[in-house]
Amino acid sequence: SSGINAEYFVNESYRTNMNEKRMSRLKNQVVKIPESVKILFLMRMANIAGPMPQKVRKILQHLRLTEMNNAVLVQCSDNMIEKIKVIEPYITWGYPSLRSI
């Protein structure tokens, strides 16, 4: 046996379909961030079972958020906001404070 059964492919197909729907909704979503914010705090929280979309995996690797409870500080930009929208189910984010740093 190859180790991969039909259930795996069904789950992967379902997850891919749901992710595509989520991504299409994100195109119209507007994230408002105050002008005074220059830095964002991102923390990897969720470890969703099953296959992760390749785009999500690449962004998490780029931001060095490959493991649970990893945190990074990033510059606030339009490009970064778009990346955050894509990986939002896997992270929590906000504005840094002295306590979180």
N, CA and C atoms as a LAMMPS dump frame, in Angstrom:
ITEM: TIMESTEP
0
ITEM: NUMBER OF ATOMS
303
ITEM: BOX BOUNDS ff ff ff
-5.0000000000000000e+02 5.0000000000000000e+02
-5.0000000000000000e+02 5.0000000000000000e+02
-5.0000000000000000e+02 5.0000000000000000e+02
ITEM: ATOMS id mol type element x y z
1 1 1 N 0.832 -1.189 0
2 1 2 C 0 0 0
3 1 3 C 0.87 1.242 0
4 2 1 N 0.409 2.296 -0.608
5 2 2 C 1.197 3.518 -0.755
6 2 3 C 1.15 4.392 0.484
7 3 1 N 0.277 4.114 1.422
8 3 2 C 0.192 4.892 2.649
9 3 3 C -0.758 6.078 2.551
10 4 1 N -1.176 6.394 1.339
11 4 2 C -2.116 7.508 1.152
12 4 3 C -3.422 6.911 0.646
13 5 1 N -4.484 7.161 1.377
14 5 2 C -5.767 6.596 0.983
15 5 3 C -6.676 7.669 0.386
16 6 1 N -7.825 7.23 -0.061
17 6 2 C -8.775 8.135 -0.714
18 6 3 C -9.24 9.241 0.225
19 7 1 N -9.346 8.943 1.511
20 7 2 C -9.795 9.952 2.477
21 7 3 C -8.846 11.14 2.515
22 8 1 N -7.549 10.87 2.4
23 8 2 C -6.552 11.944 2.388
24 8 3 C -6.811 12.893 1.224
25 9 1 N -7.052 12.338 0.029
26 9 2 C -7.29 13.172 -1.145
27 9 3 C -8.586 13.954 -1.04
28 10 1 N -9.604 13.355 -0.456
29 10 2 C -10.874 14.057 -0.262
30 10 3 C -10.676 15.23 0.701
31 11 1 N -9.977 14.975 1.81
32 11 2 C -9.724 16.043 2.783
33 11 3 C -8.876 17.153 2.179
34 12 1 N -7.873 16.781 1.407
35 12 2 C -7.014 17.788 0.786
36 12 3 C -7.793 18.625 -0.215
37 13 1 N -8.646 17.98 -0.996
38 13 2 C -9.471 18.693 -1.961
39 13 3 C -10.429 19.652 -1.254
40 14 1 N -11.048 19.183 -0.177
41 14 2 C -11.976 20.026 0.592
42 14 3 C -11.247 21.228 1.175
43 15 1 N -10.083 20.995 1.778
44 15 2 C -9.312 22.079 2.384
45 15 3 C -8.851 23.088 1.333
46 16 1 N -8.439 22.602 0.17
47 16 2 C -8.016 23.485 -0.917
48 16 3 C -9.186 24.343 -1.384
49 17 1 N -10.346 23.733 -1.529
50 17 2 C -11.54 24.457 -1.956
51 17 3 C -11.921 25.533 -0.941
52 18 1 N -11.888 25.184 0.34
53 18 2 C -12.222 26.154 1.386
54 18 3 C -11.215 27.301 1.409
55 19 1 N -9.939 26.988 1.192
56 19 2 C -8.913 28.029 1.185
57 19 3 C -9.111 28.97 0.004
58 20 1 N -9.48 28.438 -1.165
59 20 2 C -9.734 29.288 -2.328
60 20 3 C -10.91 30.226 -2.069
61 21 1 N -11.954 29.721 -1.423
62 21 2 C -13.091 30.579 -1.081
63 21 3 C -12.676 31.679 -0.109
64 22 1 N -11.858 31.308 0.901
65 22 2 C -11.386 32.283 1.883
66 22 3 C -10.541 33.355 1.195
67 23 1 N -9.679 32.947 0.264
68 23 2 C -8.821 33.904 -0.433
69 23 3 C -9.644 34.859 -1.3
70 24 1 N -10.718 34.36 -1.922
71 24 2 C -11.553 35.238 -2.738
72 24 3 C -12.286 36.258 -1.869
73 25 1 N -12.661 35.873 -0.643
74 25 2 C -13.304 36.832 0.27
75 25 3 C -12.309 37.894 0.725
76 26 1 N -11.038 37.522 0.865
77 26 2 C -10.032 38.453 1.365
78 26 3 C -9.736 39.586 0.394
79 27 1 N -9.983 39.371 -0.882
80 27 2 C -9.697 40.404 -1.879
81 27 3 C -10.452 41.687 -1.573
82 28 1 N -11.663 41.565 -1.034
83 28 2 C -12.497 42.726 -0.755
84 28 3 C -12.364 43.23 0.673
85 29 1 N -11.649 42.501 1.516
86 29 2 C -11.514 42.871 2.922
87 29 3 C -10.52 44.023 3.066
88 30 1 N -10.89 45.001 3.865
89 30 2 C -10.029 46.158 4.114
90 30 3 C -9.589 46.127 5.57
91 31 1 N -8.283 46.188 5.792
92 31 2 C -7.731 46.216 7.141
93 31 3 C -7.267 47.636 7.419
94 32 1 N -7.83 48.241 8.454
95 32 2 C -7.456 49.616 8.798
96 32 3 C -6.453 49.593 9.944
97 33 1 N -5.319 50.221 9.7
98 33 2 C -4.27 50.308 10.707
99 33 3 C -3.951 51.787 10.902
100 34 1 N -3.855 52.223 12.159
101 34 2 C -3.556 53.637 12.403
102 34 3 C -2.23 54.059 11.756
103 35 1 N -2.165 55.299 11.319
104 35 2 C -0.959 55.824 10.664
105 35 3 C 0.259 55.774 11.576
106 36 1 N 0.043 55.872 12.877
107 36 2 C 1.169 55.909 13.816
108 36 3 C 1.856 54.551 13.97
109 37 1 N 1.209 53.473 13.532
110 37 2 C 1.782 52.127 13.685
111 37 3 C 2.823 51.885 12.599
112 38 1 N 4.04 51.582 13.017
113 38 2 C 5.129 51.314 12.077
114 38 3 C 5.57 49.856 12.131
115 39 1 N 5.285 49.174 13.255
116 39 2 C 5.731 47.806 13.462
117 39 3 C 4.542 46.947 13.898
118 40 1 N 4.502 45.718 13.387
119 40 2 C 3.465 44.766 13.766
120 40 3 C 4.105 43.565 14.447
121 41 1 N 3.372 42.958 15.373
122 41 2 C 3.81 41.785 16.116
123 41 3 C 3.002 40.598 15.605
124 42 1 N 3.671 39.586 15.043
125 42 2 C 2.999 38.394 14.541
126 42 3 C 3.429 37.202 15.376
127 43 1 N 2.467 36.33 15.713
128 43 2 C 2.786 35.136 16.493
129 43 3 C 2.049 33.942 15.914
130 44 1 N 2.771 32.86 15.681
131 44 2 C 2.182 31.631 15.145
132 44 3 C 1.415 30.948 16.259
133 45 1 N 0.126 30.745 16.051
134 45 2 C -0.712 30.163 17.098
135 45 3 C -1.301 28.831 16.674
136 46 1 N -2.005 28.8 15.593
137 46 2 C -2.761 27.604 15.222
138 46 3 C -1.905 26.628 14.448
139 47 1 N -2.116 25.365 14.703
140 47 2 C -1.489 24.301 13.936
141 47 3 C -2.621 23.449 13.394
142 48 1 N -3.188 23.863 12.29
143 48 2 C -4.365 23.223 11.73
144 48 3 C -3.943 21.899 11.104
145 49 1 N -4.645 20.829 11.474
146 49 2 C -4.315 19.508 10.962
147 49 3 C -4.617 19.427 9.476
148 50 1 N -3.847 18.634 8.791
149 50 2 C -4.07 18.425 7.364
150 50 3 C -3.096 19.231 6.54
151 51 1 N -3.186 19.092 5.238
152 51 2 C -2.243 19.784 4.358
153 51 3 C -2.448 21.297 4.392
154 52 1 N -1.337 22.01 4.416
155 52 2 C -1.363 23.474 4.423
156 52 3 C -1.15 23.946 2.985
157 53 1 N -1.903 24.937 2.523
158 53 2 C -1.68 25.455 1.172
159 53 3 C -0.235 25.93 1
160 54 1 N 0.313 25.701 -0.176
161 54 2 C 1.716 26.028 -0.424
162 54 3 C 1.991 27.519 -0.247
163 55 1 N 1.069 28.37 -0.663
164 55 2 C 1.256 29.813 -0.521
165 55 3 C 1.383 30.197 0.947
166 56 1 N 0.546 29.605 1.794
167 56 2 C 0.586 29.873 3.232
168 56 3 C 1.919 29.394 3.802
169 57 1 N 2.329 28.187 3.44
170 57 2 C 3.582 27.622 3.943
171 57 3 C 4.776 28.5 3.56
172 58 1 N 4.812 28.993 2.317
173 58 2 C 5.926 29.835 1.865
174 58 3 C 5.986 31.148 2.644
175 59 1 N 4.837 31.763 2.886
176 59 2 C 4.817 33.022 3.627
177 59 3 C 5.269 32.793 5.069
178 60 1 N 4.789 31.72 5.694
179 60 2 C 5.205 31.42 7.068
180 60 3 C 6.707 31.158 7.136
181 61 1 N 7.263 30.461 6.156
182 61 2 C 8.71 30.23 6.119
183 61 3 C 9.468 31.533 5.933
184 62 1 N 8.973 32.38 5.051
185 62 2 C 9.614 33.676 4.799
186 62 3 C 9.656 34.539 6.066
187 63 1 N 8.59 34.471 6.845
188 63 2 C 8.516 35.254 8.082
189 63 3 C 9.129 34.516 9.284
190 64 1 N 9.652 33.329 9.052
191 64 2 C 10.247 32.492 10.104
192 64 3 C 9.226 32.151 11.198
193 65 1 N 8.038 31.801 10.779
194 65 2 C 6.973 31.391 11.699
195 65 3 C 6.625 29.928 11.454
196 66 1 N 7.622 29.071 11.417
197 66 2 C 7.405 27.67 11.054
198 66 3 C 6.956 26.816 12.228
199 67 1 N 7.163 27.265 13.456
200 67 2 C 6.795 26.478 14.629
201 67 3 C 5.791 27.238 15.482
202 68 1 N 5.066 26.468 16.287
203 68 2 C 4.093 27.072 17.192
204 68 3 C 4.79 28.019 18.158
205 69 1 N 4.131 29.101 18.507
206 69 2 C 4.582 30.113 19.465
207 69 3 C 5.816 30.88 19.027
208 70 1 N 6.195 30.816 17.749
209 70 2 C 7.233 31.708 17.235
210 70 3 C 6.606 33.084 17.051
211 71 1 N 7.406 34.121 17.294
212 71 2 C 6.906 35.489 17.13
213 71 3 C 7.953 36.322 16.402
214 72 1 N 7.475 37.283 15.616
215 72 2 C 8.361 38.179 14.888
216 72 3 C 7.78 39.587 14.905
217 73 1 N 8.663 40.544 14.739
218 73 2 C 8.267 41.935 14.538
219 73 3 C 8.534 42.267 13.075
220 74 1 N 7.562 42.857 12.416
221 74 2 C 7.702 43.198 11.002
222 74 3 C 7.289 44.649 10.786
223 75 1 N 7.846 45.237 9.731
224 75 2 C 7.458 46.592 9.383
225 75 3 C 6.059 46.577 8.781
226 76 1 N 5.293 47.57 9.12
227 76 2 C 3.929 47.685 8.62
228 76 3 C 3.965 48.278 7.211
229 77 1 N 3.473 47.516 6.245
230 77 2 C 3.378 47.994 4.865
231 77 3 C 2.169 47.338 4.21
232 78 1 N 1.774 47.855 3.08
233 78 2 C 0.629 47.273 2.367
234 78 3 C 0.92 45.833 1.96
235 79 1 N 2.155 45.576 1.538
236 79 2 C 2.548 44.227 1.148
237 79 3 C 2.444 43.269 2.335
238 80 1 N 2.876 43.713 3.499
239 80 2 C 2.823 42.862 4.688
240 80 3 C 1.376 42.607 5.097
241 81 1 N 0.512 43.586 4.968
242 81 2 C -0.907 43.408 5.305
243 81 3 C -1.519 42.338 4.401
244 82 1 N -1.165 42.335 3.121
245 82 2 C -1.673 41.316 2.206
246 82 3 C -1.2 39.929 2.62
247 83 1 N 0.053 39.817 3.051
248 83 2 C 0.573 38.53 3.52
249 83 3 C -0.145 38.085 4.79
250 84 1 N -0.4 39.022 5.674
251 84 2 C -1.092 38.698 6.926
252 84 3 C -2.492 38.167 6.638
253 85 1 N -3.176 38.744 5.665
254 85 2 C -4.511 38.27 5.299
255 85 3 C -4.475 36.797 4.896
256 86 1 N -3.422 36.412 4.163
257 86 2 C -3.317 35.036 3.67
258 86 3 C -3.077 34.053 4.809
259 87 1 N -2.224 34.429 5.777
260 87 2 C -1.837 33.493 6.835
261 87 3 C -2.626 33.68 8.122
262 88 1 N -3.643 34.517 8.098
263 88 2 C -4.375 34.857 9.317
264 88 3 C -4.942 33.662 10.093
265 89 1 N -5.407 32.581 9.453
266 89 2 C -5.899 31.461 10.273
267 89 3 C -4.807 30.796 11.116
268 90 1 N -3.569 31.015 10.775
269 90 2 C -2.458 30.343 11.454
270 90 3 C -1.731 31.234 12.453
271 91 1 N -2.05 32.519 12.485
272 91 2 C -1.33 33.45 13.354
273 91 3 C -2.304 34.33 14.124
274 92 1 N -1.754 35.028 15.099
275 92 2 C -2.454 36.142 15.718
276 92 3 C -1.511 37.327 15.572
277 93 1 N -2.057 38.514 15.436
278 93 2 C -1.193 39.664 15.216
279 93 3 C -1.781 40.911 15.846
280 94 1 N -0.921 41.875 16.031
281 94 2 C -1.351 43.127 16.628
282 94 3 C -0.198 44.104 16.689
283 95 1 N -0.337 45.064 17.563
284 95 2 C 0.677 46.095 17.716
285 95 3 C 1.537 45.742 18.928
286 96 1 N 2.858 45.864 18.828
287 96 2 C 3.71 45.469 19.953
288 96 3 C 3.598 46.441 21.128
289 97 1 N 3.801 45.882 22.31
290 97 2 C 3.865 46.682 23.526
291 97 3 C 5.146 46.278 24.259
292 98 1 N 5.493 47.01 25.27
293 98 2 C 6.67 46.649 26.043
294 98 3 C 6.516 45.272 26.677
295 99 1 N 5.319 44.94 27.076
296 99 2 C 5.077 43.644 27.723
297 99 3 C 5.249 42.488 26.738
298 100 1 N 4.792 42.647 25.5
299 100 2 C 4.898 41.558 24.523
300 100 3 C 6.319 41.386 23.997
301 101 1 N 7.112 42.421 24.066
302 101 2 C 8.51 42.339 23.606
303 101 3 C 9.347 41.822 24.741
